[in-house]
């Protein structure tokens, strides 16, 4: 079984036995964890409140509705049209139907990736199937067990990217706007028509912008009262900074500061939130202080995150523009997958199920650069801290738990580096010419 798992099949259509083992194990786990769906009541209850003419953003009213996850609804009111049909069913039936829709969405994602971006039969690639099912901290299982609509957002997003890749500009515009309607952050992918092709596709960019403006404008038009409640709920957090830049950081990142970090949020913002106090605490101990000064961490994590994000964006843009200067060797699918990793490294909020967006790029680069990918995988495993703070008196010892929590983010970062190396590699024709010279 191990040989069939890690070796490529001899025939192009041969399905290794390990494929069926992997699919069976994954399906059993998914059916087991599918009972939870802890985020689904948020959307189901909000849709019930909307039907009853009540405030869907009220957490108090949720106590009278099914489910146990009593959190207020935080999405745009137009997104309530997604769970609204499920309210025609009883809560248990609706939760089962929601899970079924998401499971179909996972199958559609796998088909989209294999057909348009990987260009191989997934069933004949057990390693790709292993990463899909259990990779990046089992991101896909996390999504299916959470009941969050993130997977449906991913389906819309990847349908949009496939449409863009195949030259369907209108379809791309509609789908990318629908994907951004849930959590707004997918609006980042409006940059793809401009950056991911040898020549910018301004028509696709225009359709994307127009469709997004239209859909977002429907919120205050169709749901004026609910839209006002949404604004007051999501933008009403008080800022505490004294300077203009502090207030700007509070207004844009304060909503993420209230969330739990570690494995619950593996974004670079939360990495710095965890890492800086760990290193600062070690410095405070060596300096004879009781604790790391509170004022030292007030804005250090946000500023470090922004500096790192600017560096990643600048490096990514530089390599992408250099890669575009080789139109004969330029691959739009490579550029699109690369920008998906850039997105994962830049977003301030990256829940475990949010890592689904990095699955396709990781699988692609694994097969594109097999030797480098094995080295990157080995490097990621070697960096897992396995020592105690008492045995290793350096600040890195305090990062032991942090390293384990953020290992998926490290994997994304290693994949990003491998994409940079791939874009820097010589074109095959040029390499062959130099070899024969």
Secondary structure, DSSP 8 states (H G I E B T S, - for coil): -HHHHHS--SSTT---HHHHHHHHHHHHHHHHHTTT-TTHHHHHHHHHHHHTTS-TT-SSGGGGSSSS------S-GGGHHHHHGGGGS-HHHHHHHHHHHHHHHHHHHHHHIIIIII-S-GGG-HHHHHHHHHHHHHHHHHHHHH--THHHHHHHHHHHHHHHHTT-HHHHHHHHHHHHHHHSGGGGGGGHHHHSSSS--HHHHHHHHHHHHHHHHHHHHH-HHHHHHHHHHHS------SSHHHHHHHHHHHHHHTS--GGG--SHHHHHHHHHHHHHHHHHHHTT-SS--GGGGTTHHHHHHHHHHHHHHHHHHHHHHHHHT-TTT--HHHHHHHHHHHHHHH-S---GGGGGGGHHHHHHHHHHSHHHHHHHHHHHHHTS--S-TTTS-SGGGGGHHHHHHTHHHHHHHHHHHHHHHHHHS--HHHHHHHHH-
